[in-house]
């Protein structure tokens, strides 16, 4: 589904990603892990075209070269992105936020919004409420709903559990597992909460100081790996 080869990225004179090779298999639920500042968000933003990669290849869905297309085109190809901090429009209503998610979708199923309301009933109850007035968990549901309106083949989420109450965290995990099972949605998550990762992910990848250092099926994530690469 997503193939990254020899990816390098710089911020000014700082080398942030070093020769990243990573494969995200179709239908997988992959958790990208690592301590703070190890390059996880930078890698996601490079995939989305929000920061420029210096060298390497990023291909999607059978070989589409993502480095040759703009960020908005990447979305229209079938990549949904839920950024860290959610980045909803705080002054727009819930409905207006969701409709913004339809802009990148050329073909818009008539029931697209209803599908999101089925996944997140609380959003339908709050259509006229401003995004900035929602709780953190509700804002995260709104951000995920907006991304799902694209009917993505790949859904990328950056720290979806950050600052969210435990019951909503559990619901988000259930949703990702269900969408993956029912629709074949491929999921790539950056998440530091180990229990969430072990419950939701099928696979893991670890970044350490901008380098890909480990990966495999989630059952192969050992205590030694956690201690060496993840424990603060």
BAFI-3210 file (N, C-alpha, C; in Angstrom, 3 decimals, decimal comma, padded with zeros to 6 digits):
// residues 232
n [1|2|3|4|5|6|7|8|9|10|11|12|13|14|15|16|17|18|19|20|21|22|23|24|25|26|27|28|29|30|31|32|33|34|35|36|37|38|39|40|41|42|43|44|45|46|47|48|49|50|51|52|53|54|55|56|57|58|59|60|61|62|63|64|65|66|67|68|69|70|71|72|73|74|75|76|77|78|79|80|81|82|83|84|85|86|87|88|89|90|91|92|93|94|95|96|97|98|99|100|101|102|103|104|105|106|107|108|109|110|111|112|113|114|115|116|117|118|119|120|121|122|123|124|125|126|127|128|129|130|131|132|133|134|135|136|137|138|139|140|141|142|143|144|145|146|147|148|149|150|151|152|153|154|155|156|157|158|159|160|161|162|163|164|165|166|167|168|169|170|171|172|173|174|175|176|177|178|179|180|181|182|183|184|185|186|187|188|189|190|191|192|193|194|195|196|197|198|199|200|201|202|203|204|205|206|207|208|209|210|211|212|213|214|215|216|217|218|219|220|221|222|223|224|225|226|227|228|229|230|231|232]
n.u [000,826|001,831|005,003|008,217|011,394|014,763|014,491|015,256|015,374|015,636|015,734|016,609|019,925|019,769|019,672|016,984|015,511|016,829|017,701|015,296|013,663|010,659|007,804|004,350|001,886|-000,904|-004,061|-003,114|-002,670|-000,698|001,521|003,474|006,224|008,143|010,328|009,688|010,509|011,875|011,341|008,901|006,469|007,488|008,038|005,429|004,393|006,042|005,233|002,694|003,299|003,635|005,947|009,054|010,697|014,130|015,500|014,972|012,258|008,698|006,025|002,676|-000,164|000,235|002,340|002,183|003,868|004,380|005,948|005,904|003,544|001,157|000,217|-002,601|-003,411|-002,463|-004,241|-006,583|-005,962|-006,503|-005,649|-006,205|-005,716|-005,100|-004,002|-001,549|-002,814|-005,148|-006,267|-008,723|-011,233|-011,772|-013,662|-015,636|-018,688|-019,545|-020,709|-019,820|-017,049|-016,913|-017,843|-015,765|-014,004|-014,903|-014,016|-011,680|-012,499|-013,446|-015,558|-018,514|-020,227|-023,742|-024,480|-022,341|-021,872|-023,762|-022,701|-020,505|-021,825|-023,008|-020,790|-019,895|-022,078|-022,352|-021,501|-023,538|-025,428|-024,409|-024,218|-024,465|-022,846|-019,871|-016,622|-014,518|-015,742|-016,126|-015,312|-012,008|-011,975|-014,275|-013,504|-011,434|-012,854|-014,278|-012,179|-011,270|-013,612|-013,822|-011,590|-012,370|-014,400|-013,235|-013,235|-010,905|-008,158|-005,955|-005,521|-004,053|-002,956|-001,887|-000,809|-003,473|-004,637|-003,853|-004,327|-006,988|-009,988|-010,192|-012,390|-013,115|-010,738|-010,743|-013,008|-012,138|-010,082|-011,608|-013,120|-011,152|-010,220|-012,585|-013,224|-011,013|-011,394|-013,909|-013,880|-011,360|-009,627|-006,465|-004,314|-002,226|-000,618|000,693|001,595|002,081|001,096|001,390|-000,390|-002,636|-001,480|-000,724|-003,231|-004,620|-002,993|-001,691|000,848|004,150|006,442|009,560|011,059|014,181|016,061|015,634|015,989|014,915|014,606|013,543|010,974|007,934|005,490|002,983|002,977|005,611|006,885|009,063|009,783|012,372|012,873|011,035|012,103|014,601|014,118|011,768|011,052|011,020]
n.v [-001,215|001,320|002,460|003,209|004,314|004,755|007,314|010,618|013,530|016,987|019,592|022,707|022,767|020,409|016,954|015,003|012,665|009,553|007,761|006,159|003,122|001,569|-000,466|-000,501|-002,681|-003,562|-003,501|-003,713|-002,761|-000,569|000,478|003,232|003,826|005,291|007,362|010,783|013,263|011,694|011,602|010,735|012,200|013,892|012,041|011,183|013,619|014,058|011,993|012,952|015,228|017,632|018,488|018,884|016,118|015,261|013,367|010,142|007,694|007,686|005,757|004,846|002,739|000,749|001,909|004,684|007,706|009,618|011,824|013,403|014,739|017,147|018,046|018,168|016,670|014,189|013,554|013,263|010,979|009,002|009,032|009,521|011,878|012,473|014,899|015,502|017,084|017,612|019,865|021,023|023,342|025,843|027,900|027,215|025,381|022,018|020,632|022,229|021,862|019,147|019,173|020,487|018,443|017,139|018,459|017,623|015,346|014,016|012,405|012,206|010,375|010,213|009,491|010,014|011,752|010,719|008,234|008,896|010,002|007,722|006,324|008,115|009,102|011,258|013,504|014,101|015,011|017,438|019,244|022,008|023,171|024,973|023,966|024,538|024,517|021,954|019,027|017,611|014,902|014,793|016,575|015,090|012,930|014,339|015,169|012,685|011,782|013,694|012,995|010,433|010,963|011,150|008,602|006,913|004,847|004,468|005,357|007,734|008,473|010,738|010,512|009,899|009,468|011,373|013,441|012,704|011,406|008,192|006,488|007,403|006,977|004,181|003,738|004,840|003,058|000,708|001,476|001,723|-000,900|-002,146|-000,839|-001,603|-004,386|-004,633|-003,100|-003,253|-001,167|000,322|001,148|003,538|004,459|006,842|006,369|006,500|005,235|002,254|000,062|000,644|000,429|-002,292|-003,487|-002,534|-002,446|-004,364|-004,602|-003,234|-000,453|000,979|004,074|005,565|008,218|009,262|007,106|004,002|001,316|-001,078|-003,565|-005,371|-007,998|-007,157|-008,834|-009,504|-007,479|-006,961|-006,953|-006,110|-004,543|-002,496|-001,416|-000,558|001,201|002,672|003,292|006,003]
n.w [000,000|000,938|000,249|001,276|000,497|001,108|002,289|003,066|005,119|005,875|008,319|007,899|008,769|010,090|010,120|009,880|009,153|008,298|005,646|005,434|005,155|004,569|004,625|004,301|004,575|002,505|004,027|006,581|010,069|011,215|013,702|014,276|016,158|018,870|020,861|021,920|019,513|017,679|014,988|014,018|013,483|011,531|009,514|008,807|007,888|005,750|004,057|003,490|002,083|003,356|004,472|002,817|001,347|001,187|-000,303|-001,823|-002,132|-002,250|-002,577|-003,510|-003,355|-005,462|-006,850|-007,367|-007,542|-004,913|-004,347|-006,531|-006,607|-005,327|-001,908|-001,579|-003,741|-002,995|-000,983|-002,503|-003,872|-002,118|000,556|003,844|006,437|009,793|011,687|014,316|017,184|015,924|014,425|013,595|012,342|014,401|014,549|012,828|012,313|013,378|011,219|009,069|009,290|008,638|005,998|004,788|004,547|002,311|000,122|-001,168|-002,384|-005,363|-006,345|-004,689|-002,549|-001,919|000,612|002,242|004,461|006,251|006,774|008,344|010,522|011,490|012,407|014,343|016,346|018,106|016,732|014,938|016,680|017,335|015,226|014,703|016,505|017,332|016,291|018,044|020,488|021,270|023,236|023,838|023,052|021,422|019,420|018,306|017,265|015,350|013,669|012,740|011,506|009,470|007,905|007,116|005,353|002,905|002,057|002,360|001,212|002,701|006,006|007,983|011,179|013,605|016,735|017,923|020,418|022,162|024,931|025,394|026,816|028,469|027,675|025,139|023,785|023,769|022,163|019,738|019,111|018,796|016,553|014,524|014,329|013,513|011,042|009,558|009,490|008,240|005,875|004,834|005,186|005,297|007,943|009,443|012,274|014,499|017,732|021,217|023,413|024,817|025,572|023,929|021,389|021,349|021,449|019,190|016,878|014,118|013,279|013,845|013,719|014,532|015,165|015,806|016,664|014,106|012,453|011,055|013,095|013,983|013,496|012,710|013,221|015,642|017,832|018,013|019,271|021,685|025,264|025,645|023,345|023,847|026,217|025,294|023,122|023,555|026,216|028,461]
ca.u [000,000|002,726|006,394|009,175|012,734|015,886|013,967|016,017|014,719|016,407|015,226|017,808|021,117|019,529|019,271|015,940|015,210|018,041|017,605|014,176|013,031|009,503|006,682|003,079|001,159|-002,341|-004,897|-002,477|-002,834|000,693|001,808|004,807|006,531|009,424|010,264|009,477|011,620|012,608|011,069|007,652|005,579|008,151|007,843|004,057|004,209|006,735|004,336|001,566|003,763|003,568|007,345|009,725|011,735|015,346|015,809|014,271|011,019|007,467|005,036|001,404|-001,223|000,661|003,447|002,025|004,989|003,795|006,823|005,651|002,215|000,952|-000,418|-004,033|-003,572|-002,256|-005,519|-007,559|-005,570|-007,045|-004,938|-006,794|-004,698|-005,559|-002,739|-001,421|-003,494|-006,448|-006,313|-010,049|-011,500|-012,463|-014,760|-016,664|-019,536|-019,209|-021,098|-018,920|-015,777|-017,023|-017,964|-014,422|-013,365|-015,389|-013,459|-010,668|-013,112|-014,123|-016,827|-019,021|-021,444|-024,801|-024,614|-021,024|-022,004|-024,514|-021,787|-019,726|-022,717|-023,191|-019,583|-019,778|-023,400|-022,273|-021,316|-024,846|-026,128|-023,740|-023,907|-024,403|-021,902|-018,554|-015,604|-013,724|-016,516|-016,196|-014,262|-010,890|-012,383|-015,209|-012,719|-010,713|-013,844|-014,555|-011,025|-011,278|-014,757|-013,473|-010,684|-013,090|-015,243|-012,494|-013,258|-009,502|-007,595|-004,990|-005,814|-002,879|-003,321|-000,731|-001,131|-004,923|-005,092|-003,254|-005,221|-008,377|-010,445|-009,997|-013,491|-013,039|-009,580|-011,184|-013,922|-011,338|-009,444|-012,631|-013,480|-010,078|-010,242|-013,799|-013,085|-010,017|-011,974|-015,098|-013,644|-009,989|-008,881|-005,116|-004,170|-000,881|-000,836|001,741|000,997|003,038|000,440|001,695|-001,579|-003,435|-000,771|-000,800|-004,612|-005,168|-002,090|-001,283|002,276|004,801|007,726|010,156|012,065|015,076|016,949|015,417|016,283|014,045|015,498|012,898|009,623|007,429|004,146|002,908|003,335|007,065|007,416|009,529|010,063|013,707|012,701|010,349|013,064|015,733|013,740|010,530|010,932|011,649]
ca.v [000,000|002,464|002,028|004,294|003,782|005,681|008,659|011,543|014,826|017,937|020,889|023,528|021,929|019,232|015,763|014,457|011,295|008,977|006,558|005,353|002,098|001,101|-000,962|-000,626|-003,631|-003,368|-004,157|-003,788|-001,689|-000,436|001,530|003,816|004,083|005,906|008,437|012,122|013,850|010,693|011,761|010,083|013,173|014,340|011,005|011,271|014,861|013,850|011,172|013,797|016,362|018,855|018,899|018,299|015,106|015,660|012,312|008,895|007,413|007,400|005,312|004,505|002,059|000,152|002,591|006,126|008,442|010,720|013,002|014,215|015,356|018,063|017,474|017,989|015,553|012,958|013,263|012,793|009,624|008,041|009,033|010,371|012,265|013,113|015,386|015,716|018,324|017,552|020,941|021,359|024,782|026,071|028,844|026,638|024,382|020,620|020,302|022,933|021,156|017,904|019,471|020,818|017,182|016,663|019,262|016,867|014,146|014,348|011,682|012,350|009,582|010,986|009,122|010,117|012,340|009,811|007,172|009,440|010,131|006,374|006,010|009,051|009,702|012,528|014,599|014,464|015,758|018,720|019,786|023,470|023,650|025,300|022,963|024,920|024,317|020,525|018,472|017,064|013,645|015,091|017,156|014,009|012,220|015,204|015,111|011,373|011,776|014,500|012,200|009,291|011,410|010,900|007,162|006,631|003,504|004,518|006,370|008,033|009,216|011,140|010,623|010,088|009,322|012,430|014,357|012,255|010,564|006,766|005,827|007,790|006,245|002,808|003,787|005,056|001,777|-000,195|001,933|001,398|-002,354|-002,487|-000,374|-002,459|-005,709|-004,598|-002,431|-003,441|000,075|000,244|002,161|003,846|005,265|007,169|006,300|006,144|004,440|000,862|-000,807|000,917|-000,135|-003,758|-003,905|-002,093|-002,641|-005,693|-004,515|-002,064|000,032|001,862|005,056|006,024|009,260|009,440|005,888|002,840|000,385|-002,359|-003,696|-006,726|-008,179|-006,548|-009,857|-009,612|-006,348|-007,549|-006,046|-005,536|-003,451|-001,408|-000,800|000,055|002,230|003,380|003,747|007,302]
ca.w [000,000|001,042|000,213|001,490|000,256|001,144|002,526|003,905|005,287|006,662|008,747|007,907|008,768|010,921|009,376|010,756|008,735|007,727|004,802|005,923|004,327|005,315|003,833|005,007|003,741|002,317|005,010|007,900|011,046|011,634|014,679|014,194|017,557|019,174|021,846|021,366|018,778|016,903|013,565|013,614|012,841|010,298|008,498|008,326|007,129|004,470|003,238|003,067|001,288|004,158|004,562|001,654|001,505|000,482|-001,269|-001,582|-002,847|-001,519|-003,554|-002,882|-004,091|-006,724|-007,511|-007,596|-006,966|-004,162|-004,326|-007,725|-006,556|-004,212|-000,720|-001,783|-004,667|-002,227|-000,325|-003,492|-004,288|-001,171|001,835|004,864|007,417|011,019|012,235|015,752|017,553|015,254|013,424|013,085|012,244|015,672|014,407|011,969|012,965|013,121|009,840|008,146|009,340|007,888|004,566|004,303|004,194|001,014|-000,964|-001,912|-002,959|-006,625|-006,342|-003,331|-002,330|-001,282|002,024|002,876|005,791|007,110|007,212|009,454|011,676|012,026|013,165|015,465|016,545|018,831|015,778|014,390|017,715|017,560|013,911|014,677|017,516|016,803|016,564|019,204|021,717|021,567|024,086|023,072|022,429|020,338|018,328|017,633|016,453|014,201|012,768|012,093|010,598|008,292|007,071|006,566|004,241|001,668|001,802|002,050|001,219|003,799|007,016|008,793|012,378|014,402|018,172|018,058|021,806|022,982|025,618|025,231|027,908|028,151|026,974|023,725|023,264|023,500|021,023|018,529|018,814|018,259|015,211|013,582|014,135|012,761|009,655|008,927|009,255|007,379|004,589|004,381|005,342|005,835|008,982|009,938|013,469|015,457|019,066|022,252|024,454|024,479|025,590|022,732|020,242|021,388|021,202|017,908|015,740|013,672|013,016|014,416|013,233|015,529|014,769|016,865|016,133|012,683|011,707|011,285|013,781|014,278|012,974|012,587|013,757|016,965|018,804|018,076|020,025|022,944|026,373|025,424|022,383|024,537|027,140|024,574|022,156|023,834|027,597|028,734]
c.u [000,859|004,151|007,307|010,572|013,755|015,488|014,860|015,286|015,559|015,520|016,440|019,032|020,963|018,987|018,279|015,539|016,392|017,705|016,496|013,696|011,868|008,404|005,455|002,170|-000,317|-003,118|-004,295|-002,913|-001,468|000,855|003,265|005,158|007,915|009,242|009,981|010,729|012,412|012,285|009,749|006,720|006,181|007,970|006,423|003,851|004,970|005,881|003,205|002,001|003,731|004,947|008,075|010,734|012,940|015,747|015,019|012,971|009,872|006,435|003,821|000,521|-000,775|001,682|003,271|003,112|004,457|004,660|006,597|004,317|002,091|000,241|-001,904|-004,308|-003,377|-003,540|-006,516|-007,222|-006,081|-006,275|-005,627|-005,777|-005,353|-004,312|-002,737|-002,039|-004,797|-006,629|-007,694|-010,180|-012,382|-013,665|-015,875|-017,472|-019,025|-019,534|-020,170|-017,544|-015,822|-017,093|-016,635|-013,681|-013,802|-014,728|-012,490|-011,236|-013,884|-015,488|-017,336|-020,304|-022,474|-024,898|-023,307|-021,117|-022,734|-023,637|-020,955|-020,586|-022,994|-021,994|-019,482|-021,119|-023,352|-022,116|-022,648|-025,646|-025,596|-023,426|-023,707|-023,405|-020,542|-017,536|-014,805|-014,434|-016,645|-015,104|-013,136|-011,249|-013,331|-014,483|-011,952|-011,655|-014,192|-013,416|-010,976|-012,439|-014,476|-012,561|-011,413|-014,013|-014,553|-012,652|-011,842|-009,192|-006,607|-005,374|-004,597|-003,307|-002,076|-001,183|-002,643|-005,430|-004,618|-004,326|-006,688|-008,749|-010,441|-011,141|-013,486|-011,847|-009,989|-012,099|-013,158|-010,623|-010,419|-012,986|-012,420|-010,039|-011,431|-013,688|-012,086|-010,621|-013,075|-014,813|-012,243|-009,137|-007,509|-004,904|-002,701|-001,039|000,498|001,089|002,039|002,419|000,552|000,469|-002,472|-002,783|-000,905|-002,213|-005,044|-004,299|-001,911|000,231|002,842|006,070|008,257|011,168|012,880|016,093|016,883|015,699|015,264|014,910|014,865|011,496|009,223|005,980|004,118|003,258|004,832|007,714|007,779|009,716|011,423|013,651|012,059|011,322|014,116|015,303|012,563|010,432|011,694|012,412]
c.v [001,263|001,952|003,247|003,702|004,908|007,114|009,428|012,871|015,687|019,099|021,800|022,631|020,664|018,081|014,985|013,024|010,758|007,683|005,606|004,402|001,525|000,680|-001,083|-001,468|-003,278|-004,164|-004,277|-002,619|-001,523|000,734|001,947|004,360|004,711|006,999|009,767|012,593|012,888|010,737|011,187|011,046|013,682|013,324|011,065|012,502|014,816|013,025|012,026|014,991|017,680|019,357|018,210|017,231|015,515|014,648|011,070|008,789|007,186|007,021|004,745|003,744|001,586|000,946|004,049|006,882|009,676|011,973|013,915|014,936|016,198|017,371|017,225|016,855|014,226|012,566|012,681|011,403|008,558|007,915|010,027|010,643|012,979|013,593|015,438|017,069|018,536|018,599|021,090|022,877|025,174|026,987|028,331|025,613|022,979|020,251|020,974|022,288|019,884|018,161|019,916|019,550|016,626|017,363|018,454|015,638|014,511|013,685|011,639|011,536|010,371|010,696|009,274|010,669|011,393|008,666|007,646|009,568|008,764|005,965|006,852|009,758|011,052|013,703|015,045|015,282|017,187|019,457|021,291|024,024|023,933|024,239|023,261|024,727|022,846|020,135|017,921|015,773|013,849|015,717|016,072|013,186|013,026|015,129|013,770|011,280|012,540|013,713|011,037|009,682|011,231|009,451|006,671|005,144|003,358|005,654|006,516|008,899|009,482|011,411|010,807|010,024|010,453|013,340|013,976|011,298|009,087|006,123|006,168|007,101|004,825|002,766|003,985|003,767|000,786|000,170|001,531|-000,095|-002,748|-002,064|-001,235|-003,814|-005,675|-004,037|-002,652|-002,194|-000,197|001,416|002,290|004,851|005,580|007,187|005,828|005,316|002,962|-000,050|-000,616|000,265|-001,659|-004,250|-003,657|-002,497|-004,117|-005,765|-003,276|-001,723|000,996|002,775|005,451|006,958|009,335|008,230|004,802|001,723|-000,966|-002,365|-005,154|-006,798|-007,687|-007,562|-010,051|-008,427|-006,821|-006,483|-005,390|-004,383|-002,239|-000,668|-000,006|001,262|003,122|003,949|005,054|007,228]
c.w [000,000|001,125|000,323|001,352|000,274|001,438|003,493|003,960|006,212|007,096|008,868|007,806|009,573|010,080|010,242|010,421|007,942|006,976|005,266|004,835|005,136|004,355|004,735|004,120|003,651|003,365|006,398|008,777|011,703|012,588|014,534|015,577|017,706|020,203|021,144|020,640|017,925|015,413|013,095|012,881|011,542|009,180|007,936|007,457|005,807|003,522|002,680|002,231|002,030|004,540|003,407|002,047|000,671|-000,578|-000,892|-002,351|-001,872|-002,569|-002,825|-003,864|-005,466|-007,500|-007,804|-006,840|-006,239|-004,176|-005,533|-007,693|-005,295|-003,057|-000,945|-002,768|-003,954|-001,504|-001,312|-004,019|-003,324|000,121|002,762|005,956|008,586|011,749|013,753|016,112|016,821|014,160|012,776|012,993|013,424|015,546|013,499|012,751|012,645|011,676|008,834|008,138|008,508|006,390|003,969|003,877|002,865|-000,166|-001,821|-002,614|-004,208|-006,706|-004,906|-003,162|-001,538|000,208|002,798|004,290|006,740|007,612|008,396|010,697|012,303|012,876|014,432|015,688|017,251|017,878|015,188|015,401|017,865|016,257|013,907|015,690|016,880|017,211|017,814|020,523|022,106|022,553|023,209|022,360|021,273|019,151|017,575|016,776|015,210|013,193|012,031|011,106|009,324|007,351|006,414|005,424|002,891|001,201|001,450|001,967|002,373|004,726|007,910|009,972|013,215|015,832|018,406|019,492|022,709|023,591|025,561|026,360|027,502|027,384|025,485|023,062|022,889|022,276|019,712|018,133|018,210|016,820|014,191|013,291|013,259|011,296|008,896|008,565|008,217|005,990|004,039|004,479|005,943|006,787|009,373|011,068|014,131|016,829|020,071|023,375|024,090|024,556|024,365|021,517|020,207|021,072|019,774|016,724|015,398|013,503|013,705|013,652|014,285|014,867|015,991|016,232|014,612|011,824|012,046|011,846|014,064|013,689|012,881|013,015|015,196|018,060|018,963|018,786|021,427|024,020|026,207|024,417|023,052|025,446|026,388|023,741|022,579|025,250|027,798|030,043]
res [x|x|x|x|x|x|x|x|x|x|x|x|x|x|x|x|x|x|x|x|x|x|x|x|x|x|x|x|x|x|x|x|x|x|x|x|x|x|x|x|x|x|x|x|x|x|x|x|x|x|x|x|x|x|x|x|x|x|x|x|x|x|x|x|x|x|x|x|x|x|x|x|x|x|x|x|x|x|x|x|x|x|x|x|x|x|x|x|x|x|x|x|x|x|x|x|x|x|x|x|x|x|x|x|x|x|x|x|x|x|x|x|x|x|x|x|x|x|x|x|x|x|x|x|x|x|x|x|x|x|x|x|x|x|x|x|x|x|x|x|x|x|x|x|x|x|x|x|x|x|x|x|x|x|x|x|x|x|x|x|x|x|x|x|x|x|x|x|x|x|x|x|x|x|x|x|x|x|x|x|x|x|x|x|x|x|x|x|x|x|x|x|x|x|x|x|x|x|x|x|x|x|x|x|x|x|x|x|x|x|x|x|x|x|x|x|x|x|x|x|x|x|x|x|x|x|x|x|x|x|x|x]
***
